[in-house]
Amino acid sequence: MRAGLVLATALVAGIAPVALGGAAAMAAPAVNRAEAAVEPGTVVQEGGRTKVWAGEEGPGTIRFRANLPAGVTGPVTATLGFAKPVSEWPGAGVTSERLATGMGRMTTWSVDGSAPAPLTWHVTGDEAGEPIAADVPAVEAKAALNYAVTLDLSSADRWFGSLDLAVTLKDAQGNVVSKGAVGVDAALGTPEAPLRGAVHARDKDGVLWRYEATGSADGRLTARKRVGGGWGAYTAIVPLDRATAAGHGDLVARDKDGVLWYYEGSGDPDAPFKPRVRVGGGWNTYTSIAGYGFGHLVARDKDGVLWNYVPGAGSRFWPRVRVGGGWNAYTRISGYAGGLVARDAAGVLWKYNPRTVAPSSSKPFDARSKVGGGWNVYNTLAGTQDLGRWNNLDLLARTATGDLYAYRGKPSGFGWVPTTRTKVGHGWNIYNIVL
């Protein structure tokens, strides 16, 4: 219990002087003083604000010491609370209830070296967007309690930004015995493997190699890993969707006889593809093939007509559907970010976003938009997952001299467009296909 300071008033008996013409003065009445209030102790964060990486780096630990006034005994309970409503956070886009549930999966607490235990968060008010808080189970009071609260953020939680948590300790009677605040700064860390891209390249001997994004800010790739030989049998190798560092991503490959083969992603980065499955013949009629996500494929015939192949069961496609003519105007067609990029003879790059209104097999894309000129310096264009620490979809481009660049994607309408480039490699002209 909190010790109070009680002051007793002593009544001193004695003979009082007599006023002129009056009686003797009465003794002063007793003073009834209430228990004196105790000033709460302070909460001190160790090392100042805590930086927590949102990504694969693992949890950050917020360490703070709660100082208690002298004489505080019995159990004390700590409460952590967000200083402002969720609706005021930048880019949150979540309700208080969902955030409270998510925080329960992200946080643990311990005191004075005890085993970490989960924290349960709750909404503090009745309205949507209210702040949330968590009550740390009671511990026995002492002069100082040292808390450690872990916060494990995924790269999708980078919107947390900078935030403050109010810390309040109360005794069993509900009296505040320590209070203060701790600060947290969330920063985008290494994206998880399913969010990091992978790049494949075939050399002149028909060996397929694999590079994975490290998630570094400079777009650095890992050292190459050998996937296997025999890939020289193919005249085209096309990703159906974005390959990831987690080993996901399907592709198709056309052999010299015009037979198309399907390679399903295995989920194993060291052996990223399952054994091939035959799709069908007759694919030599096409001069360009591009996958644009979720297993969809487009193919341009010799007359410049573009055909759409919608995936069916397993390795099969539904019968092709005509998209339209005039596609011989392009010297390069590649899948990118759920749509296509197409380069014309003048070196201008155009983007075809997924159709936003009434999409269909014959109308899968919106009208094209101009990205910019000067793209004839590249002999390879390939859409990828994030190759840096940008949490965007990238476009890979290789020059004739073998320099490899990643163009950071920028959201645009219902799709993405490539913007600033970062050099991620050199010497890539040893490969005759990069995807």
C-alpha positions in Angstrom: 0.0 0.0 0.0 1.1 3.5 -0.6 2.5 5.0 2.6 1.1 8.3 3.5 2.5 11.0 5.7 0.1 11.7 8.6 0.7 14.8 10.7 -0.7 14.9 14.2 -1.4 18.3 15.9 -0.3 18.4 19.5 -2.5 20.4 21.9 -0.4 22.1 24.4 -2.2 23.0 27.6 -1.2 26.2 29.3 -2.4 29.5 30.8 -3.3 31.9 28.0 -2.8 35.7 28.6 -5.9 37.6 29.3 -7.1 40.3 26.9 -8.3 43.5 28.3 -11.8 43.1 29.4 -12.0 39.5 28.1 -11.9 36.0 29.3 -9.0 33.6 28.8 -8.5 32.4 25.1 -9.6 28.9 24.1 -7.1 26.3 23.0 -6.7 26.0 19.1 -8.8 23.2 17.6 -7.1 20.0 16.2 -6.1 20.1 12.5 -7.5 17.2 10.5 -5.1 16.7 7.5 -5.8 14.3 4.6 -3.2 11.8 3.6 -0.5 13.6 1.6 -0.3 12.7 -2.1 2.8 11.0 -3.4 4.4 12.3 -6.6 4.6 9.4 -9.2 8.0 8.2 -10.3 9.3 8.6 -13.8 9.6 6.2 -16.8 12.9 6.4 -18.5 13.5 4.7 -21.9 16.9 3.1 -22.3 19.0 4.6 -25.1 16.3 7.0 -26.2 13.8 6.1 -29.0 13.8 2.6 -30.3 14.3 1.9 -34.0 12.3 -1.2 -35.2 12.9 -2.6 -38.6 9.8 -3.7 -40.5 10.9 -6.8 -42.3 13.0 -9.9 -41.8 15.3 -8.4 -39.2 13.1 -9.7 -36.4 11.6 -7.9 -33.3 13.0 -4.7 -31.9 13.0 -4.3 -28.1 11.8 -1.3 -26.3 13.5 -1.1 -22.9 12.4 1.2 -20.1 12.8 1.6 -16.4 9.9 2.6 -14.2 11.0 4.3 -11.0 8.6 4.0 -8.1 8.4 6.4 -5.0 9.7 5.1 -1.7 7.2 3.1 0.3 5.2 1.7 -2.6 4.4 -2.0 -1.9 2.2 -4.7 -3.2 1.3 -5.5 -6.8 1.6 -2.8 -9.6 0.2 -3.0 -13.1 1.7 -1.3 -16.1 -0.4 -0.1 -19.0 0.9 0.7 -22.5 -1.3 2.9 -24.7 -1.0 4.6 -28.1 -0.9 8.3 -27.7 -3.3 9.1 -30.5 -6.2 7.4 -32.3 -5.4 4.9 -35.1 -7.4 7.1 -37.5 -4.6 9.8 -37.2 -1.8 7.5 -38.2 -0.3 8.0 -41.6 -1.4 5.3 -44.1 -2.9 3.0 -41.5 -6.0 1.9 -43.3 -7.0 -0.5 -40.5 -9.6 -0.4 -37.7 -8.6 -0.2 -34.1 -10.0 -3.7 -33.5 -7.9 -5.3 -36.3 -4.8 -3.4 -35.1 -5.3 -4.6 -31.5 -5.5 -8.2 -32.8 -2.4 -7.7 -34.9 -0.5 -6.1 -32.1 -1.2 -9.2 -30.0 0.7 -11.3 -32.5 3.5 -8.7 -32.7 4.3 -7.9 -29.1 5.7 -9.6 -25.9 6.6 -8.2 -22.5 9.0 -9.2 -19.7 10.2 -7.5 -16.5 13.6 -7.8 -14.8 14.6 -10.6 -17.1 11.5 -12.8 -16.8 10.5 -15.0 -19.7 8.7 -13.0 -22.5 4.9 -13.4 -22.6 2.4 -12.2 -25.1 0.6 -8.9 -24.7 -3.1 -8.6 -25.2 -4.3 -5.3 -26.7 -7.8 -3.7 -26.5 -9.6 -0.7 -27.8 -9.8 2.0 -25.1 -13.1 3.6 -26.4 -16.4 2.8 -28.0 -15.8 4.5 -31.4 -13.9 3.2 -34.4 -10.4 4.6 -34.7 -10.0 4.9 -30.9 -6.6 4.4 -29.4 -5.6 0.9 -28.2 -3.8 -0.2 -25.1 -2.4 -3.3 -23.3 -2.2 -4.1 -19.6 1.0 -5.8 -18.5 0.1 -8.3 -15.7 0.9 -7.1 -12.1 4.3 -7.6 -10.5 5.5 -6.9 -7.1 6.6 -3.3 -6.5 10.2 -2.3 -5.9 12.2 0.9 -6.3 12.7 0.3 -10.1 11.2 -2.1 -12.5 13.0 -2.8 -15.8 10.6 -3.7 -18.7 11.4 -5.1 -22.1 8.6 -5.0 -24.8 9.3 -6.5 -28.1 7.7 -5.3 -31.3 8.0 -7.6 -34.4 6.9 -5.8 -37.6 6.6 -7.2 -41.1 7.5 -5.0 -44.1 3.8 -4.5 -44.6 3.8 -2.6 -41.3 6.2 0.1 -42.3 3.4 2.6 -42.2 3.7 2.6 -38.4 6.3 5.4 -38.8 7.1 7.2 -35.6 4.8 6.7 -32.6 4.8 7.2 -28.9 3.5 4.9 -26.2 2.2 6.2 -22.9 3.3 4.1 -19.9 1.4 4.2 -16.7 2.0 2.1 -13.5 -0.8 1.8 -10.9 -0.9 0.2 -7.5 -3.6 -2.1 -6.2 -5.8 0.9 -5.2 -5.5 2.5 -8.7 -3.1 5.2 -7.7 -0.6 6.2 -10.3 2.9 5.4 -9.0 4.9 5.9 -12.2 4.3 7.4 -15.6 6.0 8.6 -18.8 6.3 7.7 -22.5 8.5 5.7 -24.8 9.1 6.3 -28.5 9.3 3.9 -31.4 10.5 4.6 -35.0 9.5 2.0 -37.5 11.7 1.8 -40.7 11.4 -0.4 -43.7 13.8 -3.3 -43.4 14.5 -6.4 -45.5 11.3 -7.5 -47.3 10.3 -11.1 -46.6 11.4 -13.7 -49.1 7.9 -13.8 -50.9 8.2 -10.1 -51.5 11.8 -10.1 -52.8 12.3 -10.9 -56.5 14.4 -13.5 -58.2 16.0 -13.3 -61.7 16.8 -16.2 -64.0 19.3 -16.1 -66.8 20.4 -18.7 -69.4 24.0 -18.8 -70.7 25.3 -19.9 -74.1 25.8 -23.4 -72.9 22.1 -23.7 -72.0 22.6 -23.6 -68.2 19.9 -21.7 -66.3 21.1 -19.6 -63.3 19.2 -17.9 -60.5 19.8 -14.7 -58.7 17.8 -13.5 -55.7 17.2 -10.0 -54.4 18.8 -9.5 -51.0 16.4 -6.7 -50.0 19.2 -4.2 -49.7 18.5 -0.5 -50.5 21.0 -0.6 -53.4 19.2 -3.5 -55.1 22.1 -5.9 -54.7 21.5 -9.5 -55.8 22.9 -12.7 -54.3 25.6 -14.7 -56.0 24.2 -16.9 -58.8 23.0 -20.4 -58.2 22.8 -23.1 -60.8 19.3 -24.3 -61.6 20.3 -26.8 -64.3 21.4 -27.6 -67.8 19.5 -28.4 -71.0 17.7 -25.1 -71.2 19.3 -24.4 -74.6 16.6 -26.5 -76.2 14.2 -23.6 -75.8 13.7 -20.6 -78.2 11.7 -18.7 -75.6 11.5 -18.8 -71.8 8.7 -16.7 -70.3 7.7 -16.2 -66.7 3.9 -16.5 -66.0 4.2 -14.6 -62.8 6.8 -12.9 -60.7 9.6 -15.2 -59.4 10.4 -14.7 -55.7 13.3 -15.4 -53.4 10.9 -17.9 -51.6 11.1 -20.1 -54.7 7.7 -19.3 -56.1 6.9 -18.3 -59.7 5.9 -20.4 -62.7 7.2 -20.2 -66.3 6.7 -21.6 -69.7 9.3 -22.5 -72.3 8.9 -23.1 -76.0 11.2 -25.7 -77.7 12.5 -25.6 -81.3 9.6 -27.8 -82.5 7.0 -25.2 -81.2 6.0 -27.3 -78.2 5.2 -25.2 -75.0 6.2 -26.7 -71.7 5.0 -25.6 -68.2 7.3 -25.4 -65.2 5.5 -24.9 -61.9 7.3 -23.1 -59.1 8.3 -25.5 -56.3 8.6 -23.1 -53.3 12.2 -24.3 -52.9 14.7 -21.6 -53.8 17.5 -24.2 -54.3 15.3 -26.2 -56.8 12.8 -23.6 -57.9 10.9 -25.6 -60.5 9.0 -28.9 -60.6 9.4 -31.3 -63.5 8.1 -29.8 -66.8 4.6 -30.6 -68.1 3.6 -30.5 -71.8 1.1 -27.7 -72.7 0.8 -28.3 -76.4 2.3 -27.7 -79.9 1.9 -25.1 -82.5 3.5 -22.2 -80.6 6.1 -21.4 -83.4 3.4 -19.4 -85.0 4.1 -16.6 -82.4 6.8 -14.0 -82.6 6.5 -12.9 -79.0 5.1 -14.5 -75.9 4.6 -12.7 -72.5 3.1 -13.6 -69.2 1.3 -10.9 -67.3 0.5 -12.4 -64.0 -1.7 -15.0 -62.3 -0.9 -17.5 -65.0 -2.1 -15.4 -67.9 -0.3 -15.4 -71.2 -0.4 -13.3 -74.4 1.1 -14.2 -77.7 1.6 -12.1 -80.9 1.4 -13.9 -84.2 3.3 -13.0 -87.4 0.4 -10.7 -88.6 0.7 -8.6 -85.4 -2.4 -10.0 -83.8 -2.3 -10.4 -80.0 -4.0 -13.4 -78.5 -4.9 -13.9 -74.8 -4.5 -17.3 -73.1 -6.4 -17.6 -69.8 -5.2 -20.3 -67.4 -7.3 -23.4 -66.9 -6.7 -26.4 -64.7 -3.0 -27.3 -64.0 -0.8 -26.6 -67.1 -3.8 -26.0 -69.4 -5.1 -22.9 -71.0 -8.6 -22.1 -72.2 -8.9 -21.6 -76.0 -7.2 -18.4 -77.1 -9.1 -15.2 -77.4 -8.3 -12.4 -79.9 -7.2 -9.1 -78.2 -6.5 -7.0 -81.3 -4.1 -6.2 -84.2 -1.3 -3.7 -84.7 1.1 -5.2 -82.2 3.9 -5.5 -84.8 4.5 -1.9 -84.1 6.5 -3.1 -81.0 10.0 -4.6 -81.0 9.6 -5.9 -77.5 6.6 -7.0 -75.4 7.1 -8.0 -71.8 5.0 -8.7 -68.8 5.1 -6.2 -66.0 3.1 -5.6 -62.8 0.0 -7.4 -63.9 0.0 -5.8 -67.3 2.4 -5.3 -70.2 5.2 -2.9 -71.3 5.8 -2.6 -75.1 8.6 -0.8 -76.8 8.1 0.6 -80.3 10.7 1.0 -83.1 11.4 4.6 -82.0 12.4 3.4 -78.6 9.3 4.7 -76.8 8.0 2.5 -74.0 4.3 2.1 -73.5 2.5 0.6 -70.5 -0.7 -1.4 -70.7 -2.4 -1.6 -67.2 -4.9 -4.3 -66.3 -8.4 -3.2 -67.4 -10.2 -1.4 -64.6 -13.8 -1.5 -66.0 -15.4 -4.7 -67.3 -12.2 -6.6 -68.0 -12.6 -9.7 -70.2 -10.5 -12.1 -72.1 -10.7 -10.0 -75.2 -10.2 -6.7 -73.3 -7.6 -7.5 -70.6 -5.9 -4.1 -70.7 -6.7 -0.4 -70.5 -5.6 1.9 -73.3 -1.8 2.3 -73.4 0.0 5.2 -71.6 3.4 6.5 -72.5 6.3 5.8 -70.2 9.0 7.6 -72.1 11.6 7.4 -74.9 15.2 6.2 -75.1 14.5 2.5 -74.3 16.3 1.2 -77.4 19.5 1.1 -75.3 18.1 -2.1 -73.8 18.0 -5.5 -75.3 16.1 -7.1 -72.4 13.0 -6.0 -70.4 11.4 -8.1 -67.7 9.0 -7.4 -65.0 10.0 -8.6 -61.5 9.1 -8.6 -57.9 10.9 -6.0 -55.7 14.6 -6.1 -56.3 15.5 -3.5 -53.6 14.0 -2.3 -50.4 11.3 -0.3 -52.0 8.3 -2.5 -51.7 7.4 -1.8 -55.3 7.3 -3.9 -58.5 10.3 -3.4 -60.6 11.2 -3.6 -64.3 14.6 -5.1 -65.2 16.5 -3.7 -68.2 19.8 -4.8 -69.7 22.0 -2.8 -72.0 24.0 -4.2 -74.9 27.2 -3.8 -72.9 25.7 -6.0 -70.1 24.8 -3.5 -67.5 21.7 -4.5 -65.6 19.3 -1.9 -64.1 16.2 -2.2 -62.0 13.5 0.5 -62.6 11.6 1.1 -59.4 7.9 0.8 -59.9 5.4 3.6 -59.0 1.7 3.0 -58.5 -0.3 4.6 -61.4 -4.0 4.1 -61.6 -4.8 0.4 -61.4 -1.2 -0.5 -62.3 2.5 0.5 -62.0 4.9 2.4 -64.2 8.7 2.2 -64.0 10.5 5.3 -62.7 14.0 5.9 -61.5 16.6 3.2 -62.2 19.3 1.6 -60.0 22.2 -0.4 -61.4 22.1 -3.9 -59.9 24.7 -5.7 -62.0 27.2 -5.7 -64.9 28.6 -8.4 -67.2 25.2 -9.8 -67.9 25.8 -10.0 -71.7 27.1 -13.6 -71.0 23.4 -14.5 -71.0 21.2 -14.8 -74.0 18.0 -14.8 -72.1 17.2 -12.9 -68.9 13.9 -13.2 -67.2 
